[in-house]
Amino acid sequence: MKKQILSLVLVSCLAACTQSTKKNETAIVADTSQTTTFKPVDFEEQLIYNRAVEAVIWGMPAVNSELMHESLLKVKGDYNQIIYWSGLINSKNQTLTPNPDVIYINPLYDTREGPVVLEIPAVDGVSSLTGSLDDGWQTAIEDIGPAGVDKGKGGKYLILPPNYKDAVPFGYIPMPSSTYTGFAILRSNLTDGSSNDIKRAIEYGKKVKIYPLSQADNPPPTTFVDLIDASFGNTIPYNLHFFEVLNQFIQREPWLQRDLVMIDQLKTIGIEKGKTFQADARRQEILNAAIKDAHSWIDKRYEKIFTPPFYEGTNWALPASQDVVKAIMSNYLAPNIYPVDERAISYSMAYFSAKKLGTGQFYLMTVKDKNDQSFEGSKLYKVHLPAKVPVKLYWSITAYDRETHALILDMKYSSRASTTPGLKKNPDGSVDIYFGVKAPEGKESNWVPTDPKRKFELLARFYGPEKGFFDKTWKMDDVEEVK
């Protein structure tokens, strides 16, 4: 059955994701020339500008990942610790499209001093984890939990540094990382969203451990950093800081064979392994112009990843192209594709990747309503979910700020889910969810607030998706404006 479901996932991804960028190829300079007033004085400046644009596109997942560590340092945390939220997240969490309906347990690893053990607990009653271990490029090494390698039995995942040659001790699950650093995104799943349920999920999640293999005989206590009241995020900075963060990553991590062409590209803009990144006033001006134009280029192509849709006749789509899905699931070994452009689009609005998308979770996103109009926070919208959503665990729909792709600031909450206490069903078992400044009368429990001055986007999550989801015998309606 699992092989059948995975096959259905792949078919769905290939059929539903965006068409190849080859149909949309345009010269970057031509496409963004109206965005800034940058004018090169000579070919050398033009080359710096061009290569800076390419560096932004290529480096997006690395910078996205590095920003999380940067945020961790600000709250006095570090690698080989676990960040978690002792409750459902709020908008102090400004990561890219986070899930506000789970308890996050996120280890960040560093293997520069040797292999690191990530110990995962076995499923305990209703308690389980859904997630994956990703390298610094946010390429999934393997999935974790019931839908992962341990199949819910738990185990000791051994994260290996790049080019590790020693034998793996008996009883460990080897996880070869292409980078020294990376992270696991683990979600401790809820059942009914009650205070006791949240407490249970936190206690179970804190059974996860991380420690050096060298101390495996007597592991030190795992440090847990609670971020429930802390500002933390990885929204992309479209300014000089992007290049500073990319330089930090380049200085620490090894070059991958697939990326060697970027060595000279980055040297042109001032990023070179073993050297300090410096940019005088004029180079800063060029780099800032380049990243502004790269941002414009990415944003224009962002909406194109929603065509063709997952459900025909709607705007719901997987927010990643077919080539990105194939590349990640094959560790970029699929022949004749390296979808750097489309990868940048996906990692400009999200973080994390799964090794086998659809086994543990699946995502559908939309930025437009039934009439192909962008979502305005000042208006009221409704989405209808037919009864019996085909999931083993839960479903949810979350509203995000359209510009930042993070939770809308200062909202009481950001989503409604099948685990939301008090969620009301229609007599036939279906559910209507509303999004807007004010809830319709009597619909408060099924309403998500929005900022009247901002546009927003919606992401639907399906955890433990079943066959009926992928063969589309169950279909979610498009979002409609309520007049």
N, C-alpha and C positions, 0 to 999 in steps of 0.2 A: 504493500500500500504506500509506504514512504517513497519508494522509487517512482510509483505512479504519480504521486503528488508532486515530487520534484520535477518530473517530466512535464507535468501540466504547468508548473511555475515557469519553466524555461520557455515553453510554447507561448504562455501568456506574455512573458517579458518581451520576447522577440516580436510578437504580434502587436503589443500594446504600446511599446516605448517609441521614442522618436525616430524619425527617419535619419539616415546617415547625414552627417554634416556636409558630405560632398555635394548635396543638392543646394547647400546654402553658402558655399564658399565665396568669400569676398575678401579683398585685400584689407588688412586691418587699418592701415593708414587712411584708405579711401573711406572706410565705414565710420571712422571716428574723427574725421578732419573737422567736422562742425562742432565737436564737443569742446575742444580747447582752442586757445589762440596760439598754441605753440608753433613757432617757426624755426626750423633748424638753420644755423648760419652756415653749415657746411655738411658734407656727407658724414663726417665723424659723429656729429650731433644726431643726425638722422639715424645712424646705426645704433647709438646709445638708446634713443627713443624706441626704435623697433624692438631691440633685444630686451628692453625693460618690459614692454608689453608682453612679449613671449614669456619672460620670467614670471610675470604675474599669473598667466594662464597655466604654465607648467607647475609652478610652485604652490598653487592654491591648497591642495590637501595637506602639504607639509606645514604651511603657515597656519592653517586651520588647527592642526594638531598642536603645534608649538605654542599657540596662544593659550591653550588650556594649561600647559605647564607654567606659562608666564602668570596666569591668574592664580595658579596654585601657590606660587612663590609669594604672591602678595598677601595670601592668608596664612603665611608661615608654614606651608606644607612643602612636600618635595616628592621626588620619585621614590618608588618602592614603599609607598604608603597608599591608603585607600581613602578617596573622598566619598562622602555619602551625604544624603539629606535626611535628617531625622523627622521627616514628614513630607507631604506633597510639596513640590517646588512651587515657588511664586516667581514674579518677574525680576527678583534680584538675581535669578539665574538667567543670564543673557547669552547662554549657549545657543547654537543654531538649531532651531526646531526641536527642542527637547520634549520629552514625554512627561506631562504633569499628572499622570494617572498610575505611576509606579513609584517604588522606592529605589532610587539609584544607588548602586554600590559599584564604584569605579576605581579599580586599581590602576596606577600608573607605574610602569616598570622601567628600570635602567639596568642593562646587563653589562655595562662597561667593566665591572669588576668580577664578572662571571655569571653563570646561569642563575635565574631567579625562579623560585617555586611559587606557583599560584594554586592554592589549595581550595577546591570547590566542594561544598557539602552535598551529600546525597539529597534527593527529593525527600521531604519530610511531611507526610500528609498532603495538605494543600499547598505547602510551601515549595516553591521552585524558582529557579533563575532562568531568564532568557537573555542571551547575549552572545558576544563574540570577542575574541582577542585580535586586536589590530596592531600592525606595525606603525612606525612613524609616518608612513605615507597613507595610513588608514586603509591599507589593504588587509582584508581579513585573513588571518593565519588559520584559524579554525573557529567553529561555533562551540559554545559552552552550554551545559545544562541538558535537559531532556531532548532538545533538538540538536544537541552538539555531540562531540566525541564521547563524552562520558555517559550519554543516554540516560541521564538522571541519576546515575549511580554515584556521582561525585568522583573525585580523583585529584591527583597531583599533576598539574600541568607544569612542565619544565620549559621555561622560556629560554631559548638558546641565543647567544649573541651571534652576529654575522660570522659566517665561515667557521663555525664551531666544529671541531674534528674529533673531540674525545667521545668515548662511549657514554651512552645515556644509562644511568643506573636503573636497575630493575624496579618496576613498579611506578615509573613516571611516564607521563604522556608527553613526548617531545614536541615542542613548538618552536621551530626554527624561525627566527625573526631576521628580516633583511636589514633592520636598523637596530641600533643599541637601545633605543627607547621606543615606547609605545604605550598602549593602554588597553584595558578591557572595559567595555560598557556592559554592565550586568544590571538587569532589572529584576528586583524582587517583586513578584507579581501579587496583586491584590485579588480578593474574591468579592467582598461586598463594600469595601471602602470605609468601613466603620473605624472608630478609633482603635478598637481592639485588633481589627484586621491590619491596620497600619503598624501597630506595635508588633504584631506577629511577624510581618514582613521585614521590619527593621531588625528584629532579633535574629531571624533566619539569615538575612543578608550579612550580618556581622559575624557569621560563622566562616566567611571567606577569610583566607589568610594569604599573606605574601611575605616572603623572606628569602635570603640568599641560599642557594644550594649548599654553600660552604658551611652553613649553620643548621643544616637540616636535622642533625642528630639532637640538637637542643634549640629549636627555633625561638627567636626573640618574639615578644608580643607584637602583633601587627598594630601599626599606628593608624587610627581612623580619624579623619579630619571632617568634622560636621560643618557643612556649608549652609545650613538652613537659614541663618541670619546674615550670611556673607554675600557680598557682590562678587559674582563669578561669571565669566563669559568668554566667548571666542568669536564674537561678531567680527567680520573682516574689516580691518582699517584700510581704507582706500587712500593712503597717503604714504609718506616716506617710511613710516613705522613698518609697513608691510615688508619692505626690503631689509630693514634691520632684523626683523624676526626671521626672515628667510636666511639671512646670513648666519644667525645663531644655529639654525638647523644644519646648514652646510658645514659649519665649522665642526660640529659634533658627529655627524653621521657619515657613513661611507658612501662613496659613489656606487650606484647600481649600474650594471652593464648597459641597461636599456637607456640610461640617462647621460652617458659620457659626452654626447654632443653638446650638453649644456655647460660643460666646463668653460669653454671659451666664450659662450654666450653670456654667462654671468660675469666673467672677468671683464668684459666690455663695460658693464655697469658698475664695477667696483667690488664685486663679491668673488673672493678667491680664497680657497682653503689655506689656512695658515697665516692669513693676513687680515689686518683690521679693515673693516668696511668704513670708508670715508667718502664723503661727497661734498665738494665745494658748493657755493651758492648757485652757480649755473647748473651743475649736475643735479642738484636737488630740484631745481625748477623743471628740468627735463624729466626726471623720475616722477615727480608729482603730476606732470602733464600726462605721462605715459600711463600711470595707474588710474587716473581719472578716465582716460579714454578706454582702457581695458575694462574698467567697471561698466562703462556705457555699453561696450561690446557684449559683455557677459549678460547684462540685464536685458538687452534686446533679444538675445537668443534664449533667455530663460523661459519665456512663454512658449517658445517653439517645442520645448520638451514635453508639452502636454498634448501634442498631436502626433500620431493618432491616439485617441483615448483608450483607456482600458475597457470601458463600456461604450459601445457604439451609440452615438447620439448624445453623449454627455461630455463634460469637461474634466472628468476624473481620470487621472493618469499616474503611472509610476513616475516619480520625479528623477528618473535616470534613463539614459538612452540604452538601447539594446547592446551597443558596443561596450558601454561602461559596465553593464551587468556581466557580459561575457568576459571582459578583461579582468575584473575583480575576482570572479569565481574561478578563473584559471590562473590567478597570480600573474596576470599580464603575459601569459605564455600562449594565448590564442593566436594563431598565425595571422599575419597581415593586418593587425589592428593595434593601435596604441592611441586610444581616444582622449588625448590630452585636452582638446578643446571642450568636449562634452563633460569630461571629468571636472574641469574647472567650474562649469555651471552647477553641477551637483554639489560640489564641496563649497561653493559660495553660499549655499543655503542649508547645508546639513553637515553633520559629522557622523562617523561610524559607518562600517559596512559589514554585512553578513557574508559568510562563506557560501551558504546555501540559502539564498533569499527565498522566502516562502515556506520554509520548513518550520521556523519558529515564529516569523512575523512577515507581514507584507504591508506595503504603504500605498495609499492613493492620495493624490494631492490635486487641488484645483485653485485657480486664481481668478476664475470668472463664473458668473451665474449662467442660468439657462439661456439668457439672451446675449451671451458673450460680452457682458459688461463686467468690468473690474469691480471687486467688492469695495464698497464705500462704508466706512465706519459709522456714518450718519444715517444709514438706511437699515432696514430690517430684512433678514433673510431666513429661509427655512429649508432644511434638508429632511427628506423622508427616508427612513430605513425600514424596509419590509420586515416582517416578523421572522424569527428563527435565523438570525445572522449565523452563518456557518463557521463558527470559531470554537475551539476547545476552551480558550481562556477568557478573552474579553475583546471588545471593540471600543474605540474612542474617536472623537473628532475634536481637534484643537485649532484655535484661531491664533495666527501669528501676525506680527507687523509685516506688511508687504515689503517695506524698504530694508529692514534689518534682518528679517527671517527669524527673529527671536520672539519671546512672549511679549504681548502688548503690555506696556508699562502700567503699573499701578491698578491693574484690574483685580477684583476680588478673587476670581479664578479664571482659567483660560480654556476649559474644555468641559465636555460632558462625555460620560462613558457608561458602558453597561454595568460598571462597578460603582457608579455615582449613587450615593444614598439618596433616596427619594425620587429618583428618575421615574417619570410617569410613562406608562405604555398606553397606547390606544386599545380599544376593545378587542381588536384583531391581533394584538401582540406587537404591532409595529410601533415605531418611535419617531416622533418629530422633534428635531433640535432647531433652536432659533439662535440667531446671531444679530446683535444690534445694540444700540445705546440703552434701550429700555425693553424689558420683557413684555410680551403680550399678556394681558390679564389672565391670571390663572396658569401661566406657563413658566413661572419663575424657576422651577426645578429643572426645566429642560432648556434653559437659556444661557448663552455665553455672552458676556458684555464686550463691547468694542469701543474704541476711541473715535468719537465723531469727527476728529480732525485728521484721521489717518486711514489709509487703505489697509486691507488685511488679506490673508490667504488662509486656506483650510487644509489640514492634513488629517486623513482618516487612517487609523491603525487597526490592524486585525492580527491578534496574537493567537497562535495555534490555528491558523486558517485551515479549513477542510476542503474536500473535493468540490463541494457545491459552490465554494467561492471562486475557484479557478475555472470550473466549467461554466460559470456565470448563470447557473439555474437560479441563483439569488443575485439580484442586481440593485445597487443603490441608486436612488434618483439623483438627478442634477439639482443644484441649489437654485431656489427660486426667490426672487424679491417679493416680499409681502407688502402690498400697497396699503 
